[in-house]
Amino acid sequence: MSSTEQGTSSAAPAEPTTAPESAAAPEVPESFYYVHGKDKVVHKVSAGALQHSALIHGMISNLGYTEEQAKANPFPFENIDGDILQMVVDWCNQHKGKPTPPEDTNLPKQKEKLFDLVLAVNYLEIKELLTYCCKQVAMMVKGKSPEEIREIWMIPTDAEDEAAEKEAKKRAGKEAAGETAAAAGDAK
Amino acid sequence: MIITEMPEPVLDKIIEFSDFKAVLTLRQVCRDFLNFIDDLNDSKLPDSKLLTFGIRSDYTENNVIVCFMGPDDSFYRFVYSEVEKSRSFNGKTTNLKDEDIVDVAIRDLERILKFQKSTFQWSCFNIHQLFRRPKFPNLEVKLSNMFRKLNRKIKTEILDIMAYSQVGFMSILPFVDPETLKRLRLFSMNKTVRIEMNEIAETEQWKNAKSIYCYFYALKVTVDDICHFSNVFIKMLYISARVLDFLRETITSCSNIDFSRFKFEIPNENEEMSNLWGHAFITAYLGFTNYSCLTLRQVSRDLRNFIDDLKDSKLPDSEFSTIEMGKDDISIRLTFQYPDYSQHQFVYSEIENSRSFNGKTTNLEDEYIVDVAIRDLEHILKFQKSTLRWTYFDIVDPNLQVKLSNMLTKLNRKIKTEILDIKSGSLSGFMSILPFADPETLESLKLFSLNEDVRIEMDEVVKTEQWRNAESIYCNFYALNMKIEDIYHFSTVFMKMRHISARDLDILKKVPNTKIEL
C-alpha cells in the first residue's frame, strides 16, 4: 500500500522538473560540436554532453561557433585512438545532464584499453570518468603480490629495465658510430 | 604504455584508491613506483587505519621487532636480526647486507607511520637499553630523530613506554599527540627502580592524559602533578603531609572513589627506612590492602592522622573471621584471625608495660596497657566490615569492662558476629558488650562465668534485642530472674536455673528433644 503511495508521490514532482526543460528546449536549440580522433572519424556531440570535459568546455565557451562553423571545424584529438574517443563520447552522451553514479562498471577490463582511456580522459579533463578509471586500475592489483602486479601491468623488473636501457644506449651508440662512419665516408 | 609513465595526477588518483597494503606492495613493484610513492605528500597516502603498534628490542635474540595490528585483525610483524643481518616479514627474509638493522627498522617504521591518519588504540615502545652493554646503542636517538623528521605527532589513546630513565621516556613522549592520549603507562625493568619525573610531568602529554600508571618509584612528582588524573597508579618513596592532606580531602569529598583500589604499600624494611630518612619515608601507591594500613598508621604521625581522620566507610574491610580479647593477671591478649587461619596477636604486658606484636616489643611508657589495647581494638574494629564468625571477650576485670563499653559507644557501630562469647563474672560485664553486638547477625550467644556455681540475674540481658534475636543460648552459670518465655524462642538452649516452676516444666516437657537435668 504505502509503496504505491510513495511511488506516485515520487513520480509527481518529476513531471514539473522535466516540463520546463522540454518547454525551454525550443527557445534555445541545443548546439552541437564535432570531434575526431586518430582515425579521423567525426563524432557529433551536444554541448551538454561535452560539458563533462573541462578541456573541450573551455574551448567551445569562447568560440561562439555557428552550427556550420562547428561542422566545418571538428576538434582534432590526434593523440586519441578512434575507439577510445568513441568510448569517451558514448560516456558523455550517457551521462549528459545527469548526476554521475558512485560507480561505473562499463569500463574496459583489458589493461591496454583501460590505460588508453585513462590517458584520453586525463587529457580531456573529464573528472568523474577519470575517477572511475583510476579506481578500476587500482582494483586490478588489489591483494596481489609485486610479481603479480608486474605481470598484470606488464612492468619490467628493475634489472630488466636496466638491461633494456643499456641495450638501447648501446644501439644508439652503434647507430651514432655508424652515422659518423658513413659521414666520414661521404666526406672522403 | 607502462603505468609508471602515466601523468602524475593519474598516479596520484590510483594511489588514492589503493589501500595501505596495496601501496606498500606497489613500492616493491619497481624503482619508479618506489620513488613516486616515497616522494608523495603524506596527505595523498591512504590511511592505514592500524589499531595497534609496537616496537621492541629483543636482547636475547639480538632482534628489533616492529608489530602492527590492522582493523581486520591482520597482524604485521617485522623482525630485524642483527645476527643474520636480515629482515623477516610475512615469511619472507631479506638480506640487509651492510645496512644497519636499526636504520632499516626505523626507515620501515617511518614509512608505515606516514600512512597512519587515524588514532592508534594502543602504542607500545619497549626499547629500553641496558646502559652498560647496549645492543642497539642508537635506537632511542634514531627513533627520536625519525619522529622529528616525520613532523607529525603519533595519535594514540594508550601509550606504553618501557625505559630506564627519564631521558628514555622523553625520547618518545613528546612525539605523541597530547589531544588523543588518554592513558599513559610507564614501565621500567623492575619496580624498585627510581626515576625522576620532573620533565615528564611538564609535558603536555602528561598534563592532558586522564590516567597514569607508573610501575616504579617516581621521584620529583608533586601532588599538583597528579591531581588532574582521574585514575592514578604511582609509586612514591616519600609521601609528604601535603600529599596526605590532598588525598584525605579528595577521598572525603568524593563519594564515588573506589577506595578498595586505593592502596598504600610499605616494604618490610620500612622501619629501617624510617630511621634512615625520617619518619615520613614510606612507599605509597594506590591500592589499599586491609591490614597494611594499620601498619601504615605506625609509620608516621602524618599517616596516623590521615588514616584516623578517614570515615570508616573509606577504610578497607579487614575481613577477619574471629576476634578474641583475653586478660589474665599479667597481660591482655588481642588475637585476630583470617578465614585462612593466619592470625595476628598483640600481647600487652602488665609487668613490662609493653606491647608485643609481630616479634616487636614497644614500651608503652606512661600509658596503661588497658587503654592501649582498647585503642588498638577500636582501630581494628573500624576496619571490620564483614561479619565475624566468632568473637570472644574475656572481661572479668571491671576496669576493662567500663573502658570497652565506652569505646564501643564511641565507635557507634554494632559488631557483626555470628557467635558471641562473653566471659564475665557479673551482669554488668555481659551488658558492657552484648548491646554492641549486631542483633541481625547474632546467631549464637554464649555467656560464661568464672565458675559454674555463680548466680547472675538475667533480667536486663533477656530484654536486649540481641538475646531475643539469637537462635542459640549457652549459660554455664545459674541464671536468675528468668521466665520460660525468655528462652522459648531459642532453638538450642543450655541454661542452669536455680528454680523451675511446675508450669514451666510442663511447657518444656512438651518440647521435643528437650533434655532436662534436675
Chai-1 contact restraints between the chains, C-beta under 6 A:
chainA,res_idxA,chainB,res_idxB,connection_type,confidence,min_distance_angstrom,max_distance_angstrom,comment,restraint_id
A,F115,B,M1,contact,1.0,0.0,6.0,A-B,restraint_1
A,V118,B,V10,contact,1.0,0.0,6.0,A-B,restraint_2
A,N122,B,P7,contact,1.0,0.0,6.0,A-B,restraint_3
A,N122,B,V10,contact,1.0,0.0,6.0,A-B,restraint_4
A,C134,B,K13,contact,1.0,0.0,6.0,A-B,restraint_5
A,C134,B,I14,contact,1.0,0.0,6.0,A-B,restraint_6
A,C134,B,F17,contact,1.0,0.0,6.0,A-B,restraint_7
A,K135,B,F17,contact,1.0,0.0,6.0,A-B,restraint_8
A,V137,B,I14,contact,1.0,0.0,6.0,A-B,restraint_9
A,A138,B,I14,contact,1.0,0.0,6.0,A-B,restraint_10
A,A138,B,F17,contact,1.0,0.0,6.0,A-B,restraint_11
A,A138,B,S18,contact,1.0,0.0,6.0,A-B,restraint_12
A,K142,B,A22,contact,1.0,0.0,6.0,A-B,restraint_13
A,P146,B,T25,contact,1.0,0.0,6.0,A-B,restraint_14
A,P146,B,Q28,contact,1.0,0.0,6.0,A-B,restraint_15
A,P146,B,V29,contact,1.0,0.0,6.0,A-B,restraint_16
A,I149,B,V29,contact,1.0,0.0,6.0,A-B,restraint_17
A,R150,B,V29,contact,1.0,0.0,6.0,A-B,restraint_18
A,W153,B,I3,contact,1.0,0.0,6.0,A-B,restraint_19
A,I155,B,V29,contact,1.0,0.0,6.0,A-B,restraint_20
A,I155,B,C30,contact,1.0,0.0,6.0,A-B,restraint_21
A,D158,B,C30,contact,1.0,0.0,6.0,A-B,restraint_22
A,D158,B,R31,contact,1.0,0.0,6.0,A-B,restraint_23
